[in-house]
Amino acid sequence: MPSNISEEVKTRTIHNRQKNGDIYILERKTIYDAEKKYNKVVSTKLVAKIPKGTEIPVPTRPKKAKAEMNTEFVPANDYASGRSPDRISASRTRIGMMNIIGHIGKTSGIDDAIYRNTDTGTAEKIISLARYLLATNGQSLPGILTWQYNHPLPYAEGISEDIYHDLFRSVGADEALQQNFFLSRCGDLSSGVAIAYDSTTVSTYSENQAEARYGYNKAGDGLKTVKYLSLYSIDTRQPIAFTKQPGNLPDVVTISNALSQLMALGVKKAEVVTDNGYYSEKNISEMFQASFGFVTLAKTNLKWIRPEIDSHRQEMGKLSSVCPFDPSTHGLTVILMRDFVKVRKYGSKKAGLSKGDEETFRRKVYLHIFYNATRNVGEDESFNQDLISIKRMLEEGVPPGELSDAAQDKAKKYLAISTRGKTTRIGYNEKACAQAKQYHGFFALVSNSEKDPFSALSKYRKREYIEGCFKSGKQHADSTRLRVWDADTLRGRMFVQFVNLCYYEFLSEKVRSIKPSLGKADEGSVHKSKEQIKLEKKLLSWLENTPIYLQLQWFDVIEGVKISSKLKSVRWATETTSMDNLYLEKLGMATKMF
């Protein structure tokens, strides 16, 4: 018989390895929730840590009450004279990195947007957690329990595991807060802005997330995933909004909601840039109806695209078709009139149509065809390797039915398999292989707004900025795995990570904008001295070789010390070098902030 469920509080010890190699020893108390049927965390307490490279736990000091945290100093001569000594309070915190992050939050408008759309306490918690993720390069959130002792955060009361868990749930349920924050992100976008739309997947071991389902997993770890979809401004290189969906939904079905979200956020006449995972006749029809421009990658095997490639193949050899910013790529544009179908939202007595009826409309599209010789070689090599691998597996006795669906299709189309008695011979269908290779190196973009092929190509390649944004989110915002129980909590956690990503991308773009002018003799009307140019070149070299996280860590050594007595208060900060001061100046900060 199963044992009776205990409703007593149970205590267990957890070893949590940090990115720096230290191991935190946590004392966690849990109680079984009979209604929800899982153990609920009552409290978590850091009791010791094992420094990297050692095996002996070092106990943590007990947290002092606020009244006990001041260091008192009594001069010896005051005791000797019998006078009542003055009491001096003192504190020391790491302010360098946190002041930079605070400056970014203020100048970007991110902090103000959070404060405007929720109460002060909630805003301070969101900002504090986002700053922690940025400052620690995405350390797991339990690390904030000790980290916050010497790093000032807006939420001065201190953040515990229970506090940020409750915050995630309340923020995840507050759709108005999230959408209004996205609205503020769209406020500075100009008309006709190019917006990349793409998705990534977030893996989870959890069986409790309803949206976690088996589908295409970009990490390739075989786990269930939740799909994270993002809108990203290519021009400003800033994320502007996100949403999440079940992991089994294909990308192609999500574009309609993205267009609705953009219209709700007041984005007009935008140009949506997507990969071929979002290409479909229905999606193009949706973008025409929403009056959005678009540039999307399309597969070259589509029935209406492949004949155009055959017709214009010879023109690709002309010098006039060479891309001005990539001589290895040739391109041209074909203007076509195409029919699209839309479903009527409203009936029309005049047209004799009812709500839900399909209606055909005709629009001009620009088909941009490209050929890249390097791409051709790579696709040929990949094609050959795949077929050689499939042929070898079949020759080694692997049954065709055990191959993947894609491998089975390739085997049927490109291999010649014959059987005589017990002997099976496997060769290549050379004619089919040659026909397939005819289209290697070609790719196509479809647009309703970009008339020039290389303007369309430039915008499509900038779409890769959003891939970098996804990578930054996973590397610097602790978003590689899901570690929450329910949908609202997940949404709230994702929102805090999104705010952190906004910080990161804003600072990254600021640093990128600094680099071009560094080390130049003149900057506008200002003529620089040799010493200034030398200093700027030194800063430029440092920026080129130091990622954003380590740039922030460089300034984390700056400490602020404050000493107060009844008569006066004095404060000072760690000194900075001339290169440090130049970096801060370029960010728009004054060294007196320290």
C-alpha positions in Angstrom: 0.0 0.0 0.0 1.2 3.5 -0.7 2.2 5.5 2.4 -0.1 8.2 3.8 0.5 11.7 2.5 2.2 13.8 5.1 1.2 17.4 5.5 4.3 18.2 7.6 6.9 20.7 6.5 10.0 18.8 5.2 13.5 20.2 5.0 16.1 19.1 2.5 19.5 20.3 1.4 20.1 21.3 -2.2 23.4 21.9 -4.0 23.1 24.6 -6.7 26.1 25.1 -8.9 26.7 28.6 -10.1 28.2 29.7 -13.4 31.4 30.9 -11.7 32.0 27.3 -10.3 30.8 28.0 -6.7 28.3 25.6 -5.2 25.5 27.2 -3.1 24.1 24.9 -0.3 20.4 25.8 0.1 18.1 24.7 2.9 14.7 24.3 1.3 11.4 23.6 3.2 8.5 22.1 1.3 5.0 21.0 2.2 2.7 18.7 0.1 -0.3 20.5 -1.5 -3.0 17.9 -1.6 -5.3 20.0 -3.8 -2.6 20.7 -6.5 -0.8 17.4 -5.9 2.7 18.6 -5.8 5.2 19.9 -3.2 5.0 23.6 -2.5 8.1 25.5 -1.5 7.7 27.2 1.8 11.1 28.9 2.0 14.7 28.7 0.8 17.7 29.7 2.8 21.3 29.9 1.8 23.3 28.2 4.5 26.8 27.7 3.0 28.8 27.7 -0.2 31.6 25.6 -1.5 34.0 27.8 -3.4 35.2 26.7 -6.8 38.1 24.2 -6.5 37.5 23.3 -2.9 35.3 20.7 -1.2 34.9 22.3 2.3 31.6 24.2 2.8 32.0 27.8 4.0 29.0 28.8 6.3 27.3 32.0 5.4 27.0 34.8 8.0 23.5 35.2 9.4 21.7 38.2 7.9 21.9 41.2 10.1 19.0 43.4 11.0 19.1 46.8 9.4 20.0 48.4 12.7 22.9 46.1 13.1 24.3 46.5 9.6 26.1 49.9 10.2 29.7 49.7 11.2 30.4 51.8 14.2 33.8 53.5 15.0 34.6 55.2 18.3 37.8 57.3 18.5 40.0 56.2 21.4 40.6 59.7 22.6 36.8 60.2 23.2 36.9 57.4 25.7 40.0 58.7 27.3 38.5 62.2 27.8 35.3 60.9 29.2 33.2 62.6 26.5 30.2 60.9 25.0 31.6 59.6 21.7 29.8 60.3 18.3 28.4 57.2 16.6 29.5 56.7 13.0 27.5 54.5 10.6 29.2 53.2 7.5 28.2 51.2 4.4 29.9 49.9 1.3 28.1 48.7 -2.0 29.2 47.9 -5.5 27.9 50.9 -7.5 29.9 51.0 -10.8 28.1 48.4 -12.9 24.7 49.1 -11.3 25.0 52.9 -12.1 25.7 52.0 -15.7 22.7 49.7 -15.9 20.5 52.3 -14.1 21.6 54.9 -16.7 20.7 52.5 -19.5 17.2 51.9 -18.0 16.6 55.7 -17.7 17.9 56.9 -21.1 16.2 54.0 -23.0 12.9 54.8 -21.5 12.5 51.1 -20.4 12.2 51.9 -16.7 9.8 54.7 -17.2 7.5 52.5 -19.3 7.4 49.9 -16.5 6.7 52.5 -13.8 3.9 54.1 -15.9 2.0 50.8 -16.3 2.0 49.2 -12.9 2.3 50.1 -9.2 5.7 51.2 -7.8 6.4 48.0 -5.9 5.7 45.7 -8.9 7.8 48.0 -11.2 10.7 48.0 -8.8 10.7 44.2 -8.6 10.5 43.7 -12.4 13.4 46.2 -12.9 15.5 44.7 -10.1 15.2 41.1 -11.5 15.9 42.4 -15.1 19.0 44.2 -13.8 20.2 41.2 -11.9 20.0 39.0 -15.1 21.9 41.6 -17.1 24.5 42.2 -14.4 25.2 38.4 -13.8 25.0 37.3 -17.5 21.9 35.3 -16.8 22.7 33.6 -13.5 19.7 31.6 -12.2 17.4 33.6 -10.1 18.1 32.0 -6.7 21.5 33.6 -6.9 19.9 37.0 -6.2 19.4 36.0 -2.5 23.0 36.8 -1.7 24.0 39.0 -4.7 21.6 41.8 -3.7 23.4 42.3 -0.4 26.1 44.4 -2.0 24.5 45.5 -5.2 21.9 48.3 -4.9 18.6 47.5 -6.6 15.4 49.6 -6.9 13.4 47.2 -4.7 15.3 47.9 -1.5 13.2 45.5 0.7 15.1 42.5 -0.8 13.9 39.8 -3.2 13.4 36.2 -2.1 12.3 33.2 -4.1 8.7 33.6 -2.9 8.6 37.2 -3.9 9.8 36.6 -7.5 7.5 33.6 -7.9 4.5 35.6 -6.8 5.6 38.4 -9.1 5.8 36.2 -12.1 2.3 34.9 -11.6 0.8 38.4 -11.1 2.7 39.9 -14.0 1.9 37.0 -16.3 -1.8 37.5 -15.6 -1.6 41.3 -16.2 -1.9 41.5 -20.0 -2.5 45.3 -19.9 0.9 45.8 -18.3 2.7 43.7 -21.0 0.9 45.2 -24.0 1.3 48.7 -22.8 5.0 48.1 -22.4 5.1 46.8 -25.9 3.2 49.9 -27.0 6.0 52.1 -25.5 8.6 50.1 -27.4 6.7 50.9 -30.6 6.3 54.6 -29.8 9.6 55.7 -31.5 9.3 53.6 -34.6 9.1 55.6 -37.8 6.6 54.9 -40.6 7.6 52.1 -42.9 10.0 50.6 -40.4 11.3 47.1 -41.1 10.2 44.5 -38.5 11.7 41.0 -38.4 9.3 38.3 -37.2 10.6 34.9 -36.1 10.4 32.2 -33.5 12.6 30.1 -31.3 11.8 27.2 -29.0 12.4 26.8 -25.3 12.8 23.3 -24.0 11.4 21.9 -20.7 11.3 18.7 -18.7 8.0 19.8 -17.1 4.9 17.7 -17.5 2.7 20.5 -16.0 3.1 23.1 -18.7 0.0 22.7 -21.0 1.7 24.6 -23.8 4.8 22.4 -23.7 4.4 19.9 -26.6 6.5 17.8 -28.9 7.3 19.6 -32.2 10.3 21.0 -34.0 12.9 21.6 -31.3 15.6 24.0 -32.5 17.9 22.9 -29.7 17.7 19.3 -30.9 17.4 17.8 -27.3 14.3 15.8 -27.9 12.3 17.6 -25.2 8.9 19.2 -25.2 9.0 22.9 -26.1 7.1 26.2 -25.8 7.3 28.4 -28.9 8.6 32.0 -28.3 7.7 34.4 -31.1 9.2 37.9 -31.3 8.8 41.1 -33.2 12.1 42.9 -33.7 12.9 46.4 -35.2 15.6 45.9 -37.7 16.3 49.7 -38.0 16.7 50.4 -34.2 17.9 46.8 -33.4 15.5 46.6 -30.5 13.0 43.9 -29.6 9.5 45.4 -29.4 7.1 42.6 -28.5 6.8 38.9 -27.9 4.2 36.2 -27.4 4.2 32.4 -26.7 2.4 29.5 -28.2 2.3 25.7 -27.9 5.4 24.1 -29.2 3.7 21.9 -31.8 2.3 24.8 -33.8 4.1 25.5 -37.1 5.4 28.9 -37.8 3.3 29.4 -40.9 0.0 29.7 -38.9 1.2 32.4 -36.6 1.6 35.4 -38.9 -2.1 36.5 -38.6 -1.8 37.1 -34.9 1.5 39.0 -35.4 -0.2 41.4 -37.8 -3.1 41.9 -35.4 -0.7 42.7 -32.6 1.2 45.2 -34.7 -2.0 47.0 -35.7 -3.1 47.1 -32.0 0.3 48.6 -31.0 -0.2 51.4 -33.5 2.4 50.3 -36.0 1.3 51.4 -39.5 2.8 50.8 -42.9 5.5 48.6 -41.5 7.5 46.1 -43.6 7.5 42.6 -42.2 10.5 40.5 -42.9 10.3 36.7 -42.5 12.0 33.5 -43.3 10.6 30.8 -45.6 8.9 29.1 -42.6 6.3 31.8 -42.8 5.7 31.8 -46.5 2.3 30.8 -47.7 -0.3 32.2 -50.1 -2.6 32.7 -47.2 0.0 34.7 -45.2 0.8 36.9 -48.2 -3.0 37.6 -48.6 -3.2 38.5 -44.9 -0.3 41.0 -45.3 -1.9 42.6 -48.4 -5.2 42.9 -46.5 -3.5 44.5 -43.5 -1.7 47.0 -45.8 1.7 45.9 -44.6 4.7 45.7 -46.8 6.6 42.4 -46.7 9.9 40.7 -47.7 9.8 36.9 -47.3 12.0 34.1 -48.3 10.2 31.6 -50.6 11.1 28.1 -51.6 12.5 27.8 -55.1 10.5 24.6 -55.8 7.2 26.4 -55.8 5.3 25.9 -59.1 5.2 29.6 -59.9 8.8 30.4 -59.0 10.8 27.5 -60.6 9.7 28.4 -64.2 10.9 32.0 -63.6 14.3 30.7 -62.6 14.5 28.6 -65.8 13.5 31.6 -67.9 16.1 34.0 -66.4 18.9 31.6 -65.7 21.1 33.1 -68.5 20.7 36.7 -67.2 22.4 35.7 -64.0 25.7 35.7 -65.8 25.6 39.3 -66.7 27.8 41.8 -64.8 24.7 44.1 -64.3 23.2 41.4 -62.1 26.1 41.4 -59.6 25.1 42.6 -56.1 27.0 45.8 -55.2 27.7 44.8 -51.6 28.3 41.0 -52.2 30.0 40.3 -55.6 29.5 36.6 -55.1 25.7 37.0 -55.4 23.8 37.8 -58.6 20.2 38.9 -58.6 17.3 40.3 -60.7 13.6 41.1 -60.3 10.5 39.8 -62.1 7.3 41.7 -61.7 4.2 39.5 -61.6 0.5 39.9 -61.2 -0.9 37.1 -59.0 -4.3 36.1 -57.6 -4.9 35.7 -53.9 -7.9 34.6 -51.9 -9.4 36.2 -48.8 -12.3 35.2 -46.6 -14.9 38.0 -46.2 -15.4 39.2 -42.7 -18.6 40.9 -43.7 -21.3 40.2 -46.2 -22.0 42.3 -49.3 -25.5 42.4 -50.8 -24.2 44.3 -53.8 -21.5 41.7 -54.6 -23.8 38.9 -53.6 -21.4 37.6 -51.0 -22.0 36.4 -47.4 -19.7 36.5 -44.4 -17.2 33.7 -44.7 -17.3 33.5 -48.5 -14.0 33.4 -50.3 -13.2 36.2 -52.7 -10.3 36.5 -55.2 -8.2 39.7 -55.6 -5.3 40.4 -57.8 -2.0 42.2 -56.7 1.4 43.0 -58.1 4.3 41.1 -56.5 8.1 41.5 -57.0 9.9 38.2 -57.3 13.6 38.7 -56.6 15.7 35.8 -57.9 19.3 35.3 -56.6 22.2 33.0 -57.4 25.2 32.5 -55.2 28.1 30.3 -56.3 29.4 29.7 -52.8 25.9 28.6 -51.8 25.8 26.3 -54.9 29.0 24.5 -53.8 27.7 24.1 -50.2 24.3 22.7 -51.3 26.0 20.3 -53.7 28.2 19.0 -51.0 25.4 18.7 -48.5 23.2 16.9 -51.1 26.0 14.4 -51.9 26.8 13.7 -48.3 23.1 13.0 -47.5 22.7 10.5 -50.4 26.0 8.8 -49.6 25.0 8.4 -46.0 21.5 7.0 -47.0 23.1 4.6 -49.5 25.6 3.3 -46.9 22.8 2.7 -44.3 20.8 0.7 -46.8 23.8 -1.3 -47.9 24.5 -2.1 -44.2 21.0 -3.7 -43.9 19.0 -0.9 -42.4 15.4 -1.4 -43.5 14.0 1.5 -45.6 11.1 1.9 -43.2 13.5 2.7 -40.3 14.9 5.8 -42.1 13.5 9.2 -41.3 10.6 10.4 -43.6 13.0 12.9 -45.3 15.6 10.1 -45.9 12.9 7.8 -47.3 11.8 10.5 -49.8 15.3 11.1 -50.9 16.0 7.4 -51.3 12.9 6.9 -53.5 13.7 9.9 -55.6 17.5 9.9 -56.0 18.6 6.2 -55.5 18.2 3.4 -57.9 17.4 0.2 -55.9 17.2 -3.2 -57.7 16.9 -6.7 -56.2 17.7 -10.0 -57.8 17.1 -12.9 -55.6 18.9 -12.2 -52.3 21.1 -9.6 -53.9 20.2 -5.9 -53.6 22.1 -3.3 -55.7 21.9 0.3 -54.9 23.0 3.0 -57.3 22.2 6.7 -58.0 19.4 8.0 -60.2 21.8 10.3 -62.0 19.1 12.1 -64.0 17.1 13.0 -60.9 20.2 14.1 -59.1 21.3 16.3 -61.9 17.8 17.9 -62.1 17.9 18.7 -58.4 21.3 20.2 -58.6 20.2 22.6 -61.3 18.5 24.8 -58.7 21.3 24.7 -56.1 22.7 28.1 -55.3 19.4 29.8 -56.2 17.1 31.4 -53.7 14.1 33.8 -54.0 12.5 36.7 -52.0 8.9 37.8 -52.6 7.9 41.3 -51.8 5.1 43.8 -52.4 7.1 46.9 -51.4 10.8 46.4 -52.4 11.3 46.9 -56.2 15.1 46.6 -56.2 16.5 43.1 -55.6 19.5 44.2 -53.6 17.5 46.5 -51.4 15.2 43.5 -50.6 18.3 41.3 -50.0 19.9 43.8 -47.6 16.7 43.9 -45.5 16.4 40.2 -45.5 20.0 39.7 -44.3 19.4 42.2 -41.5 16.6 39.8 -40.4 19.5 37.8 -38.9 19.6 40.5 -36.1 16.6 38.7 -34.6 18.5 35.4 -34.5 21.3 37.2 -32.6 18.6 38.5 -30.2 17.3 35.0 -29.6 20.8 33.8 -28.9 21.4 36.7 -26.5 18.2 35.9 -24.7 19.2 32.3 -24.1 22.8 33.1 -23.2 22.3 36.3 -21.1 18.7 36.0 -19.7 18.6 32.5 -18.3 16.0 31.4 -20.9 17.4 28.1 -22.2 15.1 26.0 -20.0 11.6 26.5 -18.4 11.6 26.3 -14.6 8.0 27.3 -13.7 4.8 25.4 -13.1 1.9 27.1 -14.9 1.2 29.3 -17.9 0.8 32.7 -16.1 4.0 32.2 -14.2 5.8 31.3 -17.4 4.5 34.4 -19.1 5.6 36.6 -16.2 9.0 35.1 -16.2 9.3 35.6 -19.9 8.3 39.2 -19.5 11.0 39.9 -17.0 13.5 38.2 -19.3 12.2 40.4 -22.2 12.8 43.5 -20.1 16.4 42.3 -19.5 16.8 41.7 -23.2 15.7 45.2 -24.0 18.4 46.5 -21.6 21.0 44.3 -23.3 20.1 45.2 -26.8 20.0 48.9 -26.0 23.4 48.8 -24.4 24.8 46.7 -27.3 23.5 49.2 -29.9 24.9 52.1 -27.9 28.3 50.5 -27.9 28.1 49.7 -31.6 27.3 53.4 -32.3 30.3 54.5 -30.3 32.9 52.5 -32.2 32.9 54.2 -35.7 34.1 57.6 -34.3 36.8 56.3 -32.0 40.4 56.9 -33.0 39.4 59.4 -35.8 41.3 62.7 -36.0 38.1 64.7 -36.3 34.6 64.2 -34.9 32.3 66.7 -36.5 33.8 70.2 -35.8 36.0 68.8 -32.9 39.7 68.3 -33.7 41.3 65.7 -31.4 44.8 65.8 -29.9 47.2 62.9 -30.4 46.7 61.8 -26.7 42.9 61.8 -27.2 43.2 59.7 -30.4 45.6 57.3 -28.7 43.2 56.9 -25.8 40.2 56.3 -28.1 42.1 53.7 -30.0 42.8 51.9 -26.8 39.1 52.1 -25.9 38.2 50.8 -29.3 40.5 47.8 -29.0 39.0 47.0 -25.6 35.4 47.3 -27.0 36.2 45.0 -29.9 37.6 42.3 -27.7 35.3 42.6 -24.6 31.7 41.4 -24.7 29.0 43.4 -23.0 28.9 41.2 -19.9 32.6 41.7 -19.3 32.4 45.4 -20.0 29.9 45.6 -17.1 32.0 43.3 -14.9 35.0 45.6 -15.4 33.1 48.4 -13.6 31.7 46.1 -10.9 34.9 46.7 -8.9 33.9 50.4 -8.3 32.6 50.5 -4.7 30.8 53.4 -3.0 31.5 54.0 0.6 29.3 56.2 2.8 30.2 57.3 6.4 27.7 59.3 8.5 27.8 60.9 11.9 25.7 63.5 13.7 27.9 66.3 12.4 28.4 65.4 8.8 28.1 62.7 6.1 31.0 61.8 3.7 31.0 59.5 0.7 33.5 58.4 -1.9 34.0 55.8 -4.7 36.8 53.8 -6.2 38.9 55.8 -8.6 38.5 55.2 -12.4 41.1 55.4 -15.2 41.1 57.8 -18.1 39.9 55.0 -20.4 37.1 54.2 -18.0 36.0 57.8 -17.9 36.0 58.0 -21.7 33.8 54.9 -21.9 31.3 56.5 -19.4 31.4 59.8 -21.3 30.6 58.0 -24.6 27.6 56.3 -22.8 26.4 59.8 -21.8 27.3 59.4 -18.2 29.4 61.7 -15.9 32.0 60.1 -13.6 30.5 62.1 -10.7 27.6 59.6 -10.8 30.1 57.4 -8.8 
